[in-house]
């Protein structure tokens, strides 16, 4: 049965990823959008979420592709209206918000899904399977990109709750928490804040691993030229390198697989499964690492940032 869905927030990520993924999946029908400033040709458009909820009781699912700061109020309204909710990453601007939404979804008997799109990259399951049978010695994340290219003029990311460089960095953390066969936690962090911004532009994290492995991450939003989204893994029985954000996997220097950009199609397939089985998925482990880094991190003031 095809589920009717409304997409809230019609920005770059919605047009580049959400809409194509929804259109390609026969389980979903994009019936409406919610945005004050944009619309999709041929699709009913609403300026306010409540107007949609009142007018379209036939729409079962709300996908939220809006910044994290206003997301709680939108998700709460949708859940209270008995709709399933799909949250773009990060799932909120605080852990408390996420816990509250998870509880509300359970009380209302509907599905909620905290999506981590990088977990659904083609090669992540392959690396997870390979690593499961090996003893980890070292894991290093290097996630560097150009904020001016990926978030042109988006001031919300520099405001409290916008997460700064952790907006892309949490993608890497979502992969790490998926592939590791055990949990790690942040031991120390250094966060670089532009003197004119409220969120960091770069960060370095070190983790405590129960087996004593060296686990670390470097995030930077000042990268120009080729972008870097790599996770390097060393074990007692060989090395692996996941690159291109999870779509390319090399083991012991040999190319194992190079996939395509299927992250968002895979997300909507997962959401379909959750709705069909009456389940939810609110794994918050990547977000916990970000919150711990902000709690434990040593703050360093760096040059101002301007678009």
Secondary structure, 3 states (H helix, E strand, C coil): CCEEEEEECCCHHHHHHHHHHHHHCCCEEEEEEECCCCCCCCCEEECCHHHHHHHCCCCCEEEECCCCCCHHHHHHHHHHCCCEEEECCCCCCCHHHHHHHHHHHHHHCCCEEECCHHHHCCCHHHHHHHHHCCCEEEEEEEEECEHHHHCCCCHHHHCCCCCCCHHHHHHHHHHHHHHCCCCEEEEEEEEEEECCCCCEEEEEEEEEECCCCEEEEEEECECCCCCEEEEEEEECCEEEEEEHHHCEEEECCEEEEECCCCHHHHHHHHHHHHHHHCCCECCCHHHHHHHHHHHHCEEEEECCCCC
